C-alpha cells in the first residue's frame, strides 16, 4: 500500500469553525472557537485515516497572482474579524507543538500550495487526502487524491474520490474548473458568464466537455438568449476558468519527508491547552508514571490534645489543612485535620469524629502571634467560622500567592504547583481518589497511602512558602497579597457561611405561574403547527418550521435544521409560532435553570450558600458558583422577578450599594482623559454625553437607543472590542461600528493616547499592572504574529481597567467587613456581584450601615475622579437593586 499524505486547508477549516461554533472564549476573553473546531477535525481525520505525512496550508493576506489578472478578485470580501484573525497565530503555535509543518506563501492561496504538494506527493507514489471546506479542491481528485469536504458545521464530512465526483456531477473532476468558468463564484467574486447558473453550466460541460469546446460549437448552442450571453462574455468565461484553476506549480522546495508525522511536544501542548481551556484535548495527551519524593514522617493521632500540646509548646508557625470529601466544601463536612510545625518533619493527621471537635483547636487558631499556613485556605476558614472559630492574622495561603504570580491558570492544584516551583513529584488528587462514579472517599483510602498523600501535601505547603513569597516581594505585590488578597479570604468565607435567605414559597409560586404559561404556550404552538411534537427537540422543531410550515431555512447543522436563538431571531415576523417558541424557551429556562436550580440549593437554614471564587478570573474579579449569583437574570422583567426570592431575614433589610460606572471612572483616571474627567466632574450622564459627541446629536436630543449604543461603545472600548463584535452587539454593519469606534477615540483623545502607551509599556515590561500592582504578563505582545500580538494589545488595555476596579471593590469589602466587626454590629456583608455589595442589616442599624457603606466605598482609593455609589434599601434584592 502507498503511504498517505494528508494536506489540511487550515484557512478554510478555521474560518468555517469560527462561524459554526459561536461564543467560545476562555475565561479571560480569548476567542477559541476557530482553533477548537479545527483541532476537533484534526484529531478526527488523523485518527481515522492515520496518515504518514501531514501538512497544514494557509492563505496569506497579501494579494495573489489572480489579483493581477482580475483586480476585483475577492474584492467584495470584508477583512476577517479580529476575533477570527487572532486565532490563526494561536493555531500555528499549537501546530508547532504538535510538530506539524504548515505552509503559506505570498502571492498564492492555500489551495495552490495544497495542489502543488499533492502533485509532488503523487509523483512519489503517495495517496493524498485533502481536508477542506472549499469545493474547488474537487478538481484535484484523481486515482491517488481524495478530498474530505466539510458539509455542515466542522466535523461532518463527505469523502470524494473519482467515482463519487463523477456520480454526483456526471463529469470528471478536472471538468469542474470549466463549470466554474461558466457559472462563476460569488464568494470569490469570480464573474463567470452573467445569467449562467450551475444547472446550465453542468449541462453545457456534460455535452461539450470544456469551455473551449463550448465556444468551438457556439453555433450549435440552443436558445438565443444563452448563445448571446456566451458570445458577449467569452473573455469573462476564460478569465473565470483561469481564476478558478488551482495552480500546481507554486515555487517551493518540496521534500515530502519533511512532513513526516513526528511525536508532539506533549508538555507544551498541555500547557497551551490548559491556557485555552481545551480540557477535552488535554485528555487525549498521554500521561507518564512519576516517582514521588518524601521529606516528612506522618503520624496518625487519636487524641487531639497531643497535637494541641505540641503546637502550644513549639510556639512556631504551622501549616494546616482540613480535608473533606466531595468537590464543594460548603456541601461537605471536614473529615481530617492535619498539621505540620514549620521546620519539623512530622505531619500530624487527626481524623475528626465530629465537626464540633474543631473547637478543641480554637485557642491555637485564634493566636495572633503565630502564622497559620495553608494551601486552599478558604475552605479551612469556612469550616472554622462555621464552628465559631475566628482564624486570626497572620495567615497565608499559597493558592492565592500562586494566583497572583500567574493568574492565567484554570485551576491551582498542589501537585502541579510543586512540580513547577519545587520540581517535586506528588500524587495528584485523581491518582489517590479516582474520578467520576468510582471516586473514593477519604475513609476508603488505605492508611499508608492516605498518610503519604497528606504528608506530601503538608510538606509541600511549607516548602512553597519561601519560594512563592520571594516572587511576591520581587514583583512589589506585598501590599496586594498581605493587605488585600489574604484578608479577603476571610471576608469571602464569612459571606459563604452567612448565605442569602431565600423565600422558597415565592420561588415555588413563581415556578407554578411559569409552568402554567408553558402549558398555554405549548397548546398555542401545537395549534400553530397543526400537530403535537417535542418543542425541546431541535430536530422535531426544525421539521415543523421548515418542512411543514415551509419557513425559509437560515442555517443547517450536521443533524438537520438549526433552530438556535440566532435563527429564530431572524425568523421573527415570518410566523406567529416563532414569537411563541422564543417566549417558551425564555420561560422554560427561567423555570428549569433558575427556579428549580435555586430551590435545590436552599439549605436547611432556608438560605443559599454560594461559593465565591477568588482565584478564577485573570483580572482579579470575584466570581461565584453553586449557584452563580452573578448570573441571576436582570435583562427581562421575568428574570428580575427571581431576585424577589432573595430576601432579608426577619427584622432585617437589604442595603445594596453599587459603584456607578467604576470601570469608566478608572479608565478616565488611568488615561487622564481631560474630556471624560470633566464630564464626570460635571455629573453628566456619561453614556448620554458620549452619544451626543460620538453620534453628533444635541445632548437633549439623544434617544434611548443612542444612549444604549453609546453605552455599548463605552464599555466595548474598556473590553478592547473590535468592529465585528460591536456590529454584532448593536446589529449594525461593520462599517458603522468602525465609525463609532473612530468617533469615540477622536472625542476622547486621552483614552486613545493611553491605549497606545499602555501597549508600549506592556511590550517593554512584559506585563501590565493595576493600581495595586496586580500583574498580568502578556508574552503575546512581543509575538511576531500580528494576530497574537493584537490579542495581547487588547489584554494590555483591558487588564489595568478591570483589574483596578476589582482591586477597589476588594479593598472596600475588607474595610466594610472589618468596620462591621469593630463596631459590633449585627449586620453582615452577604454578597458581592461585580461592582455591588449587599449587607443584610438589622432594622435598627440600617442608617448606620448605609452611611458606613457609602463612606467606605467612595473613599476606598483616591482617583482623579470621585467614586460614586448608589445605595438602595429593600426587603428583597429586587427592591434594593
N, C-alpha and C positions, 0 to 999 in steps of 0.2 A: 504493500500500500504506500501511496505517496505521503510525504509529510504534509502537515496542514499549516497554512499561514493565514492568520486572522487579521484583518485590517478593519479598524473601527473608526467611523466618522465621528470624532469627538464633538465637533461643532454642531452637527445635526442632532445628536443624542442629547447633549446638554441643553440645547435650545428647546427641544420638544419636552424634556423633563421639567424645565423651568415653568412652562405653561400648563403642563399636565398635573404637577404636584404643587398646589398653591400653599402659600403662607408657611413654608417650612423654614424656620430660623432657629438659631441657638438661643440660649437664654440671654446672651449679650447682643443679639440682633444681627448675627451674621446670616445672610441668606444662603441656604444649603440645598434648596430643592433640586437645582440642576445637577449638582455633584452627586446628591443622594440617588437621583434617578439614573444617572449614568452608571454609578457603581452597582446598582441593582442589576442593570442589564449586563454589565461587565462580568460580574460573578456568575450570572445565569448562563451566558453563552460560553464562557471559558469552561465552566463545569460540564456543560452539555456536549460541547464539540471538542474539548481537550486539544487545542492547537499546540503545535511545536514552537511556532514563532508568532509574535503578536506585535502590532504597531497601531498607534492611535494617530489619526491625521486631523489637522485643524486648518480652518481658514485663517487668513490674516486680514487685518482691517485695510491694508493698502490696496489700491486699485490693481486689477489683474489685466492680462493682455486682452481680455474681452472688452474692457472699457476703451481700449484703443480702437477696436473695431466698431464699437457702439457705445457712445458716451452715456446713454441713458440706461445701460445695463444695470439692473438692480437699483436704479436711481430713485425709485419711489420709496425704498425701504428707509424707515426711521432708524436712527442709531440705537443699538441694543441698550435696554435699560441698564443703569449702573448696577442694579440688584442682580442682573444676569451677568454682565461683563466682569464683575468682580469675582465670579465663580470660576472663570477659566483658569486664573492663576492658582486658585485653590486646587482645582482638579489636576493641573500639571504637577503641582507639588506632591500630590498623592501618587501620581503615576511614577514620579521619581522614586518614591519609597517602595512602590510595587515592583521597581526595576523593569518597568515597561517603557520602551522608547516611544517618543512621539515625534512627528514631523510637521513642519509648517514652512512655507516659503513665500517670500514676496513675489507678487505677480501671478500666483497660481492659487487655485482653490483646492479645498480638501479632496474633492473627487478626482482632480487631476493627479494629485500625489498618490491617491489610492489606486487609480488606474495604472499609473506608471509602476508602482510597486507590484501590482497584480500581474502585469505583463512580464516583469523580470522574474517573479516567482514561477510563472508558468514555464518560462524558458529553463528553469532549474527543476522542473518536474514536481512542483508543489501544487497541492489543491488549495485554492484560495477561498476564504469565506469573508465576504464584505458585509459589515453590520452598519446599517444606516437607516435614516428616516426619509431619505431622498430617493424618489423613484427613478431619477436619472441614472442611477447605478445599474439598473436592469439592462442597459445597453452593453454592459461589460460581461454579462453572463455568457459562458460557453461551457464546454465539457469539463474544464478544470476550475471554473469560477462560479460560485453560487452567491446569492445575495440574501441576507436576512433583513427583511424590511419591516420596520415597526408599523403597526396598524393603528392602534389606539393607545393612548397613554404612552408607556415607555417599555414595558416588558412583554407585551403581546406582539408576536412577530409572525410573518409569513415567510416561508423559505421558498426561494425561486431558483430553479435550475433551468436548463434549456427547455426541457419538456413542459414545465409548468408555465413558463413565459409564453411559449407557442400555444399552449392550451388556452391561456387567458386572452391573448391578443391576436391569435392566429397569424403571428408574424415571428420572424427570427428576432432575437434580442437586439441585434445591430440595427434593425429597421425602425426601432423605436425612436432613433435620432431623427429619421425622416418624418415620423409622425409629429414630433415636437416642432420640427421646422415649419410644418404647415399650420398646426394649431397654436403654436406659441406657448408661453408660460407666464401668466400674470404675476406669479410670485417672484420671478426673476426679471420681470419687465422685458421678456423676450416677445417681440411683436407678433411673429408668425404672419399668416395671411388673414387680415381682418375678415371676420364673418365665417371663418372655417373653424369648426369645433372639433372635439375629439372623434365624434362619430364619423364625420365626413373625412377627417384625416386618416383614420384607420381604414375606411373603405377605399380611399384612393391608393394608399400604400399596399393594401392587400391585392389590389388589381394591377398596380404598375410597379411594385417592388421598391421604388425610390423616388425622391423628388425629381431627380434628373430624368427618369423615365416618364414621370407625370408631364413634365414640360416637353419632352420629346413626342408625347402623344396628346398634346394640348387640344388638337383639333377633334380628337375622339371623346373629349370630356362632354358628358351630357349635362344639360342645364346651362342656359345662357348666363344666368347670374353667377354661378360658380365659376364658369370659364372666365368671365370678365374679372372676377376677384383674383383669380390665379394669374391672369395675364398682367393685371395692373400692379401686382405685388410680387413679381418674380424675384426681384432683388431682395426683398424682405424675407422671402422663403429661404433663399440660400444663406442669407445672413443669419437667420434664426437657426438654421441647421448647424452652421458653424459655431454659433454661441452655445448651442445645446450639446455639442460633441465634447465628450470628456477627452482631454489632451493626454496622450500616453507617452510623451517624450519630455517630461519635466527634467531639467538638467540636475541630476542627483548622482552622487557617488553611492551606488547601492550595493551593500553587502548583506544578503539575506540572513546570514548567520548572526549579524549584529542584533537582529530582532528575536533571537532565540530566548525562550522563556527562562527567566532566572528566579532564584529564590528571593522573595521580597525581604525588605528590611522590616521585620515584624515589630521591633522595638519602636522604630519611627512611626510605623503605621498605627500602632496602638496609641501613641501619644497624640497623633493627628486626629484619629477617630474619636478619642476622648474629648478633644477640644471642640470637635464638630458635633459632638453628642450622637455619634453613629453607633449606638450600642449593639445593634444587630450585626454590624460588620466586625465589631470587636470580638463577638462570639465565634466568628469564622477564623480568628487567628489562633495558631497553636499555642499551647501552654507548656511550660517546661518544669521538670521536677527541680526543687531547690533544697539546699541543706540549711538547717536552722542553727543559729548561734545562741549560746546561753552564757550569761554572766550574772546569774542570780540563783537563789535557792528558795523554793516555795515551801510554805508551811500552812497546812490547814489547821485553823484554830477553832475550838468548840466553845471556849469561854471568852466572851467579848472583853472582860476585864483585863485579860492578859495583853491584848493588843493595846488597850487604852493605857495601861500602866507603862508599856514600852514607849508609847507616843509622848506621854507626860514626862517621863524621865529623860528622854533624849533631848527634848526642847528644840528639836531640829525641824526644818521644813520637811514636809512629806508629800508623796504622791498618793492619790487615792482614786478609786472609781467604783461606781455601783453598776453591776452587770444585771441585765434584765432579759427576759425572753420577748420575742416579737420585734417588729420593725419600728414601733412607736412607743416610747416610754410612757407617754400620757395614758395610754390604754393598757399599760402593763404594771407590774409591781417589781421592785428590786428583789433579786434573789441572792446576790453575793456582794459583799462589801470587801474591798481589797485595799491594802495599804503597803507602801514601801517608804521607809525612812530614808531621806536623801543621804547618800554616801555609804549606806549599808547594803549588804547583798540580799538579805531576806525579804521575801514578799509574803505578807500575811493575808490569808484567804479565809474569810468568815462567811459561812452560809447562814443567811438570815432565816429564822423560823417564822418571823413576823416582821412586817414593815416597821412596826412601832419600836422594834429593838434599836432603830437608828437613834432614838432619844438617849440611849446609853452613851452616845458619842457627842452629844450636844456641846459639852464643855470644850472639847478639843476643836470642834468645827467653829465655835464662836470665839476662839482665841485669836485676838488681832495682832499677836506678836509673832505668829508662825505663818509662813507662806504655804498655802494649800495648792497643790499642782494636779492637773488632770488633763486627759485627752478626751474631749467631748464633755465639758464641764456643765453645760446647761441641763443635761439630763440629771446629773448629780444634784445640782442646786434645786431642780424641780422637786425631786424626792425629799430633799432636806426641808424645803419650805412647806411641802405638803404635810410634813410631820412636825412643824413648829420649830424648825432649826434654821437660824439666820446665819448662813455662812459669811463670816466676816472677812473683809480685806485684811491683808493682801492675799489674793489668789490669782492663779494664772491658768490659762487654757491654751494648750499647744495647737489645738484645732484652729482657733481664732488667729493665733500667731501665723500659722501657715497660710491661712486665708489672706491675711494682709500682705504676706510676701508674694503669694501667687493666687490672686482672686479668680483666675480664669478656669480653675478646675471645676469639674462637675460634682465631685464629691471628695471628701477628705477621709482616707482610710489609713489607719495606723501602720499597716504593713507596707503600703506604698510610700508613706512618709518616711518610714525607717529606711527603706531601700534608697530613696532619693537623697536624704540628708546624712544618713549614717552608714550607708552601704551595708545595712544589716538585713538578713532574710528572716522574715517572720511568717508564721501561719496566717493565712487570711481567714476572715470570718467564715467564708464559704467553705474553706478546707476543713474547718472544725465542725461546723453545724450543717453543712449541705445547703440545699435551697429548695424552694417550691414546697410541694406537699410532704416531701420526705425530710424537711428541715427539722433538726433535733433541737430539744430544749437543753438548758444548762444541766439539768438533772440526768439527762441521757448520756452525757459525756463521761468517759472513764476518768477516774481521779487523776491519773498521771498525765493524760492528755490535757485535761482541764487545767491542771496546775502549770503545765508548760505554757499553755496559751495565755493564762492570766499573768504568769510570771514574766513572760516576754513583753506583754502589754505594759506592765508597770515599769519594767526595766527601761524600755524604750521611751516611755513618757519622761522619765528622769533624764535620760541621755539627750533627748531632743531639746530640753530647756535651754541649755547653754548655746547650742548651735543656732536655734531659731531666734533667740533673744538678741544675739550678736548681730544678726542680719537686720532685725527691727531697729536696733540702735544705729547701725551704719546708714540706714535709709531715713533717719530722722523721723521715725514713726513712733518714738517713745510715748509722746503725749497721746497720739491716736490710740495706741494699744492699751496703755495703762489707765488713761483717764476717760476714754470713750468706749472702746470695744469691750474691755473687761468689765467695767461697771454695768454696761448694757446687758450682759448675760443675766445678771440677777433681775433686772427690770423685766426682761422677756420671760424669764422663768416665773416671776411673780404674776405676770399677765396670764400665763398658761394656767397657773394654779387658780386664779380668780375666775377665769372664764367669763362668759357673757350669758345672762339669763335669757331664756327663750320661752315664748308663750306657745307651748305645744298645741293647745286647743285652737288658737288662732291659725296656726300653720295647717292643722287638720281641716278646719273650716275652709280656709283658702284653697286647700287641695281639693276638697269636695266641690267647691264652686268651679274650679278649673276643670275638674273631671266632668261636671255637668256640661260645660261648654264644649269639651272634647267630644262628648257623645252627640251633642247637637250638630257640631261641625261634621262629624262622621256621616250622619244622616244626610246632611246637605251635600256633602261631597259625593256620596253614593248616588244621590238624586241627579247631581250634575253629570256624573259619569254614566248613569243608566245601568249601573251594576255595583255589586259589593266586591271589594278587593282589599288587600292589606296595604293601607296607606303608608305604612312604615317600610314597605318593601320597595326599594328603588326600581327593581325590575318590573314589578306589577304596576307601579305608578307610571313608569315610562311607557309601558304598553297601553295604559289607559289614555295618557296625554297625547302620545304621538301616533299610535296605531288606531285607536278607537275614535278619539276626538280630532285627530289629524292636525294637531298644533305643529308649528314649524320646529324642526329639530335644530337645537342650538349646538349640542355637543354630545359625542358618544364616548363611552368607556369600553374597556375590554369585555365587560359583562352586558353591555347593551346601551340604552339611552342614559345620558346623565340627567339627573333631576336635582342637582345640588342647588344651593341658595342662589348662586350666580345665574344659573339657567332660569330658575323660576322668576327671578327679578326681571330678567329680560322678557319674560312672557307676560308680565303684568299688563292687564288691559285686553289680552287676547281672548280670555275666557274667565267667567266668574269663579270657576273652580280654582284658579291659581291663587287668588287672594285668600280663599278659604284654606287651601293647603298651607300657605305661608303662616296664616294665623294658627292653624292646627299644630304646626311644628313649634311655633313660639310657645304656645300654652303647654304642649306636651313636654318640652324641655324644662320649662319652669316647674312643672309637676314632678318629673322624674329626677332631674338633676339637682334641683334646689330644695323643693318641699320634701320629697321623700328622702333625699340625701341628708338634709339637715335633721329631720326627725330621728333618723337612725343614730345621729351623733350626740343627741341630748343625753347628758349624764344623769345619774341617779339624783344629783342635786338640782336638776332642772336647768342646768347651764351647759353651754357648748364650750369645750376647752380646745381651742385651736393650737397647733404647733407653729411657733414663729421661727423662721429660718434666718439666721444671721450670716451664714457663710455660703449663700447661693448666688446672689446677684453680683456680677463682676463690678458693678458701680458702687456697691456698698449698701444698696437698698435692702430693706427687710421685706420678707415675703411670708406667707402663711399657707399651711396645708391642713387637711382633715378638720374642718373644711377650709377652703381658701376664702377667707373673709374679704379679701381684697377683690374678689371676683363676683361678689353679690351684685346682681344686675342693677344698673341705675339709669339706663338709657330709655327704658319704657316704664310707663306708669305701673303696669302689672309687676314688672321686676322690682320696682321701688316698694311695692306693697309688701314684698318679702321682708324688707327692713323693719316693717311694723312688728314683726315677730320678735325682734331683738329689743328687749325692754329693760327698764331699770327695775331693780328689786324693790320690794315693799318699803315704802318710806324713803325712796331714793329718786334721783333724777339723773338723766344722762347729760353731761356737759361736753359738747362737741366743739373742738377748736380746730380750725382748718387754715393753714397758711394760704394766703392769697397770692397766686401766681409766683410761687417761690422760685421756680426754675428760671423764669424770665427775669426776675429780680437778680438772681445770681448771675445770669448772662450779662445783664446791664452792668453789674459790678465788675465782673471779670474783664469784660470788653471795654469798660469805661466809656460806653457809648453815650455821648452827651445828649443826643436826641431822646433816647429811651429813658435815660436817667431823669431828664426834665419832665417827660410825660408822667413818670411815676411820682415825681415830687409835686406835680400839679394835681395829682389824684385823679388823672383821667382814666377812663376805661381803655386799657391798653389795646384790647382787640379792636374796639371801635376806632380808635385813633390809627392803628395800623391799617385798618381797612380804608380809612379816609386817605392816608398817604399812599398806600400801595395801589389802590384802585382809582385814585384821583376823583374821589367823591367828597362833597362837603360833609363835614363831621355830623351835622344834624340830619343829613340825608342818607346816612349809612343804613342799609336794610339789615334785617336779622340774618339773611343769607350772606350778605357781605361780611358781617361780623363773624359768622360761623366759618367762612372761608379764610378770613384773616387769622382766626384762632388756629386753624389747621396749619397755616403757614408759620405763624409764631412758634408753635410747638414743633412743627416739622423741622424748622431750622435748628432747634435745640437737638433734635434727634439726627441731624445730618441727612434729612430727606432728599431724595432725588426727584427729578421731574416725573419719572414714571410712577413712583409711589404716590406723589402728590396728585397726579392726574387721576389715579385710581380712587384715591380717598375722596376727591371732590367731583368725580365724574365729569372731568373736563379733558380737553386734548393736552397732549404733552407740550405742545407749543404754548398754550395758555399757561400751563404750570410753570414752564421756563420763564415766561414773562413775569409771573407772580414773584418767583424767587429773585429774579434780576431787579425788579422794582423794590423789593424788600431790602436787598443789600445796598441799593442806591439810597434808600431812605435812612437806613441805619449803617452809616459808613464805618462807625467804630466797631460794629459787630463784624463787618466784612474784613476789616483790618485784623481783628482778633482771630478770626477763623484762619487767616493766612499765617499769622505769627505763632499761634499755638501749634500748628503743624510743624513749623520750623523748630520750635522748642522741643517737640516730641522727637524729631529726627536727630537733633543734637544730643539730647539726653538719653534717648531710647525709651522714654516714658513721659507721661504727663501726671499732674498731681491735682488733688482737690485742695481746698483751703486748709484742711487738716493734714496735708501731706500724704493722703491716701494715694498710693501709686498704682498706675496700670502701665505695665511695659507693653510697648507696641512695636514688635520687630517688623511688622508689616510695612511700617513707614519707610524702611530702607530697602524694601524689595525692589528688584529690577523689573518686576512685573507691574505694569501700570494698574491693573485691576486690583491686585492685592494691596498695592500702595494706596489706591483710592479708598479701600475699606479702612485702612489704617488712619487715613485722614479724617474719616467720619468718626472713628473711635476717639481720636485725639480731641476733636471738638466736643463730643458728647460727654466724655468721662468727667472732665472737671466740673461741668454744669450739674449733671445728675448726681455725681458723687458728692459734690459740695452740698447740694440740697439734702442728700442722705445724712451727711455729717451734721448738718444743722438740726435736723429733727431728732437725731440720736442724742445730741447734746441737750436738747430741750427735754427729751424723755427722762434722761438721768436726773436732771435738775428737778423736774416735776416729781418724780418718784421720791427723791431724797427729801424734798420740801414737805411732801405729804407725811412722811415718816417723822421728820424733825418736829413738825407741828402737832404730831399725834392725832392727825385727822383720820376719821374712819373711812373717808372717800378713797377709792382705789383707781389707779390707771388700769384700764382693761383692754384697750385696743389701740393699735396704730395701723392706719391704712394710708399708704403713700405719704401725703402731707397733712394728715389728720390724726389728732389724738382724741380719745374719748375717755372721760373719767365718770365712773359711777359714784355720784356724790350723795351723801345723806342730805335730806332737805334743809337741815339747819346749817349745812356747810356750803350750799350751792354758791352763794355770793362770794364767799372767801375763795372757793375753788376757781370760780370764774376769773376773779382778779389775779389769782396766782398763775393760772394758765396763760392769760394774756401777757402778764408781766414777763414771765419766764420765756415764752416762745418768741415774743417780739424783741427780746434782748439776748437771745441765745448766742448770737455773734453780732459784730458790728460790720455792716456793709455800707457802701456808698449810697445806698437807697434803703429806706426804712423797711423792715419786715412788718407785714401786716397780717393780723389773724382775725378771722371771722368766727364768732362764737355763737352757738345756738344751744338752747336748753329744751329738753322734752322728756316725755315718758317713754319714748321709743327712739330707735335710731332713725326712723322715718321722720319723726317730728323734730329731732335735733339736728338733722342734716340740712 
